Structure formats: C-alpha cells, structure tokens
Amino acid sequence: MRDYFYEIKMKTFLAKDFIQTREGLVFAVVETGLEQGRVLCFLRYVNKSGQWVKVDTEQANRLLADQFPQYRYFSPSKDVFLHAVSLDDVCHHYQPRRRLREIINVAKPNSSVIKDLIGLVGVLEAQGLPVSQLGVTGSILLGCHNSASDMDVVIYDRASFMTAREIISSFHKAGIAPFTVEAWQASFKRRACELTFAEYCWHERRKFNKGLFAGRKFDISYVAENVEEYPVRYKKQGAVKLTATIVKSDKAFDHPAIFVIDHPEIKEICCYTPTYTGQAEKGERVMVSGFLEQDEKGQKRIVVGSSREAAGEYLKVISHDQTS
C-alpha cells in the first residue's frame, strides 16, 4: 500500500483522466496538475450495487453537499467552489493513454464499441498519428461502456491533434463520416448551451473534432501535458458581456481554451466549457458573455464556464468575413 500511494503521489494528473475514491466515486479530472494537494475534478460516476452509474450535474452537486462535503473545495486561484479530491483520498487513477494501450493489446475485442475504437485508432495511425500520443476517456476509460457508447479520444500532442482534425475534415478516410442531422440534434441537446441550434451547428461543423466511425459517434480533444507550477490567482469582478476581435487563437483547443482579444483592459477569454473549445479563430469578431476576473497583477480576463452549467454564458462568432 505504501508503494502504491507513493506512485499515486508521483503521477501527474491530466485533464480527461479519472480518479476513484474509496467511497466508490469516480471524478473526471478537469485541470492538469494539483492545487493545494488536491485534484480539481467533477463527479461523474457512482458505484451502486457493483455497477457504475453516471450522474448529471445536479445529482453530483447534491450528492457531495449531502454525503461527501469533503470533496467540495473553495479554490483560491479561481475564487469559486469546485469538486476536488486530495491525494490521500485517491485510490485509483484511470489514465486514457494506458487504457488505450490495454485495449489494443487485447487479442480479440470483447464488444462492438471496442472493435470500433480499435478501427478508428487504426485509421488515425495509418494517416501518420503515433498511437503513443492517443488515449481514450469517458465510459470506455472506466470500462462501463455499452453497445451505444460514444468514443472519446484524447490526443496529447498538439501537432497530432491538428493532423487528426485534417483527417476528420476530409471525411473520406476509411469509415469516417460527418454527423447526421440526428447526431447534431442529440449533441445540441446534451450540451444544453446558450446558443440556438443553428448557431451551435455552424460553430461545431468547422471544428472538425467529432464525427462518425462505422456509424458510431466519436470526438477528439487535446490535452497538454505541461503543468503550471505556480497557478495565477483570480478574483471575480462580476458578470460581463461585450464584443471583441480575436487576435490570437493558437490555444483555442486547449483546456481551458484561451482566446486573446483586442480589448484595451481585458487580455483574453478563457473557456472551461467544452462547448466553446475551438469556437473562434484569429481575426473573427465575437460576442462573449461570462464573468470578469482579475489577477494579483491587475490582468483581466473573461471566463466562460464559471460553473459546469454555464447558464447565461457563451462565446459566439458574429463576424467571420476575414476567415470565411
């Protein structure tokens, strides 16, 4: 046990990883690294009678408030209450890259979703993506997938992620196809965002980070492995809504996604909500609604996704003539 705990302490916890506590709770890691010895995360699954059951945002918040208050944590760097688990309470660390390696090494796929995942990874590898930079998260990472499960692929190299987007954009590689109308409707319903269906689809279609493989939904996400050793501390200044032009978008697909803007006082837009990852490109005019934050040096930013629901918060392109 001592050696295992030492191994846990030495590991880097990356966004999209899962961690399990002794009480049978599984949290999705939402930010790479630690804060005050805690993993910042969000409760996603609960073990009930030996089965993993997915919980929604309301259920997760209520469960922690009622039964597990130790996993509610006020983050001084973000000036907000979050879900967080101390290293002492982590009993298992699920890693997407390790999980994918285990799946590939299995002689025969034991389900249709695993067969499709292996096929998708094969297509990406054939187009030049190193499998060593790929992982799988979501229900497959936990091993509670079923025949209808989606495939959530994680890519740890920025160049490989961009290559994967190019592969998806061509939509003619073996087995890869664009979303159907029904798939877009289901995706929009699941996101429950502040955009209209037309706005949501317009933004999403040009991201090329999701599609169908053998008829099964999949998406790709980029996770940087570098850890910010000294996190910047922010204080909330209140709700804000404004329009601005994007002047830098090289971290548009990071987690969180960062968009540098041309505002005289506000440096950037920071999106924690996956809906707005990759949402805008350099030169585009956007409308943003979120919360203004200021760090200890006086630098200001707008955060979209200050809560998981992000009610009333959004980022959308209102002029894209320069890039269309």
Buried (B, 14 or more C-beta within 10 A) or exposed (E): EEEEEEEBEEEEBBBBBBBBBEEEBBBBBBBBBBBEEBBBBBBBBBBEEEEBEBBEBEEBBEBBEEEBEEBEBEBEBBBBEBBBBBBEBBBEBBBBBBBBBEBBEEEEBEEBBBBBBBBBBBBBEEBEBEBEBBBBBBBBBBEBBEEEBBBBBBBBBBEBBEBBBEBBBEEEBEBBBBBEEEBBBBBBEEBEBBBEEEBBBBBBEBBBBBBBBBEBBBBBBBBBEEEEEEBEBBEBEEEBEBEBBBEEBEBBBBBBBBBBBEBEEBBBBBBBBBBBBBBBBBBBBBBBBBBBBBBEEEBBBBBBBBBBBBEEBBBBBEBBEEBE
